[in-house]
């Protein structure tokens, strides 16, 4: 009888120990890893606070003019002053102003300036209007140097920001920037210079 009791107690102790051991070794489920498309950033998955800069390093070169351009940053939501909001109420339509950081150097192959009108932003399948001059004062006050109205002159470099109005979109989350340099003719020879265009993902 004593031997049976000892075996019973031993089995109980072993069973309890096994339960504790399994409980102590159980691991947490693997933390899911976000999978982002190339060119996107984590900032694209959530609302962006006003003035938050998404750093970028997206470079391209015009093969004909040899102009080199780098898209160095993106501000999806830029809070403008009350007076600017009042002036742009109809254009914004409940949307926001977005900024794009452009660093550019003209190639010097031909006499050609780089104008901000070559850039076009599309957010969530809707074209955003270029409006740098309309919010230039707000940009300067916040430390963002506006792209000059007369562009970046031939043989020069520039480091500026351009502004777009994302009408009806308070938090742009899928934005692309397209650069288009129109076709032209070479002075003197009349040779055709083909159009150049490229598109990069901002967020």
Secondary structure in CASP SS format (residue, H / E / C, confidence):
PFRMAT SS
TARGET T0000
AUTHOR 0000-0000-0000
METHOD secondary structure of the structure
MODEL  1
X C 1.00
X H 1.00
X H 1.00
X H 1.00
X H 1.00
X H 1.00
X H 1.00
X H 1.00
X H 1.00
X H 1.00
X H 1.00
X H 1.00
X H 1.00
X H 1.00
X H 1.00
X H 1.00
X H 1.00
X H 1.00
X H 1.00
X H 1.00
X H 1.00
X H 1.00
X H 1.00
X H 1.00
X H 1.00
X C 1.00
X C 1.00
X C 1.00
X C 1.00
X C 1.00
X C 1.00
X C 1.00
X C 1.00
X C 1.00
X C 1.00
X C 1.00
X C 1.00
X C 1.00
X C 1.00
X C 1.00
X C 1.00
X H 1.00
X H 1.00
X H 1.00
X H 1.00
X C 1.00
X C 1.00
X C 1.00
X C 1.00
X C 1.00
X C 1.00
X C 1.00
X C 1.00
X E 1.00
X E 1.00
X E 1.00
X E 1.00
X E 1.00
X E 1.00
X E 1.00
X E 1.00
X C 1.00
X C 1.00
X C 1.00
X C 1.00
X C 1.00
X C 1.00
X E 1.00
X E 1.00
X E 1.00
X E 1.00
X E 1.00
X E 1.00
X E 1.00
X E 1.00
X E 1.00
X E 1.00
X E 1.00
X C 1.00
X C 1.00
X C 1.00
X H 1.00
X H 1.00
X H 1.00
X H 1.00
X H 1.00
X H 1.00
X C 1.00
X H 1.00
X H 1.00
X H 1.00
X H 1.00
X C 1.00
X C 1.00
X C 1.00
X E 1.00
X E 1.00
X E 1.00
X E 1.00
X E 1.00
X E 1.00
X E 1.00
X E 1.00
X E 1.00
X E 1.00
X C 1.00
X C 1.00
X C 1.00
X C 1.00
X C 1.00
X C 1.00
X C 1.00
X C 1.00
X E 1.00
X C 1.00
X H 1.00
X H 1.00
X H 1.00
X E 1.00
X E 1.00
X E 1.00
X E 1.00
X E 1.00
X C 1.00
X C 1.00
X E 1.00
X E 1.00
X E 1.00
X E 1.00
X E 1.00
X C 1.00
X C 1.00
X H 1.00
X H 1.00
X H 1.00
X H 1.00
X H 1.00
X H 1.00
X H 1.00
X H 1.00
X H 1.00
X C 1.00
X C 1.00
X C 1.00
X C 1.00
X E 1.00
X C 1.00
X C 1.00
X C 1.00
X C 1.00
X C 1.00
X E 1.00
X C 1.00
X C 1.00
X C 1.00
X C 1.00
X E 1.00
X E 1.00
X E 1.00
X E 1.00
X E 1.00
X E 1.00
X E 1.00
X E 1.00
X E 1.00
X E 1.00
X C 1.00
X C 1.00
X C 1.00
X C 1.00
X C 1.00
X C 1.00
X C 1.00
X C 1.00
X E 1.00
X E 1.00
X E 1.00
X E 1.00
X E 1.00
X E 1.00
X E 1.00
X C 1.00
X C 1.00
X E 1.00
X E 1.00
X C 1.00
X C 1.00
X C 1.00
X C 1.00
X C 1.00
X C 1.00
X E 1.00
X E 1.00
X C 1.00
X C 1.00
X E 1.00
X E 1.00
X E 1.00
X E 1.00
X E 1.00
X E 1.00
X C 1.00
X C 1.00
END
